[in-house]
Amino acid sequence: MKQTDKENNEKGYPLSAKNYILIAIGFGVVVLGFSLMTGSGSQDPAVFDDSIFSFRRITLAPFIVIAGFATVFYAIIKKPRKK
């Protein structure tokens, strides 16, 4: 038995099922972005490791985090289509 968005809203759910799925996807993208920012540092504090300034950590990961937050924002704002 499939419930429609109208039935969900009548039961007190503020968003539809699609919105919650998009929020979960956005959260996953944010977690992926933060995991791309992590990495091992130098074991010796006297030695500097240039990998902290790599493309992945400085450019790619922040872009993915922002895309994840934008997805969550869109999922919260999006209204379901009326049939």
C-alpha positions in Angstrom: 0.0 0.0 0.0 1.6 3.2 -1.2 0.9 6.5 0.6 0.7 9.7 -1.4 2.3 13.0 -0.3 -1.1 14.3 0.7 -1.6 11.4 3.0 1.8 11.9 4.5 1.1 15.6 5.1 -2.2 14.7 6.7 -0.4 12.4 9.2 1.8 15.3 10.3 5.0 14.7 8.2 6.3 18.1 7.1 8.0 16.8 4.0 7.4 14.1 1.5 9.3 10.9 1.2 11.3 12.2 -1.8 12.4 15.2 0.3 13.7 12.9 3.0 15.5 10.7 0.4 17.2 13.9 -1.0 18.2 15.0 2.5 19.8 11.6 3.1 21.7 11.8 -0.2 22.9 15.3 0.6 24.0 14.2 4.0 26.0 11.3 2.4 27.6 13.8 -0.1 28.6 16.0 2.8 30.2 13.1 4.7 32.0 12.1 1.5 33.4 15.6 1.1 34.7 15.7 4.7 36.2 12.2 4.3 38.1 13.5 1.2 39.5 16.3 3.3 41.1 13.9 5.8 44.4 12.2 5.4 47.4 11.1 7.2 49.8 13.7 8.4 53.5 13.5 8.8 54.6 11.1 11.6 57.6 13.3 12.3 56.6 16.9 13.4 59.9 18.2 12.1 59.1 17.1 8.5 56.5 19.1 6.5 54.2 17.0 4.2 53.1 18.8 1.0 50.1 16.5 0.5 48.0 18.7 2.8 47.8 21.2 -0.1 46.7 18.6 -2.7 43.9 19.3 -5.2 41.7 16.8 -3.5 41.9 18.5 -0.1 41.9 22.1 -1.1 39.6 22.2 -4.1 37.6 19.0 -4.7 36.5 18.2 -1.1 35.2 21.7 -0.3 33.3 21.7 -3.6 31.7 18.4 -2.8 30.8 19.5 0.7 29.1 22.7 -0.7 27.2 20.5 -3.2 26.0 18.3 -0.4 24.7 21.3 1.6 23.1 22.7 -1.5 21.3 19.3 -2.0 20.0 19.3 1.5 18.9 23.0 1.2 17.0 22.1 -2.1 15.4 19.1 -0.5 14.1 21.2 2.4 12.7 23.9 0.1 11.3 21.7 -2.7 7.5 21.4 -2.7 5.9 18.2 -4.1 4.2 18.5 -7.5 0.5 18.6 -7.4 -1.3 16.0 -9.5 
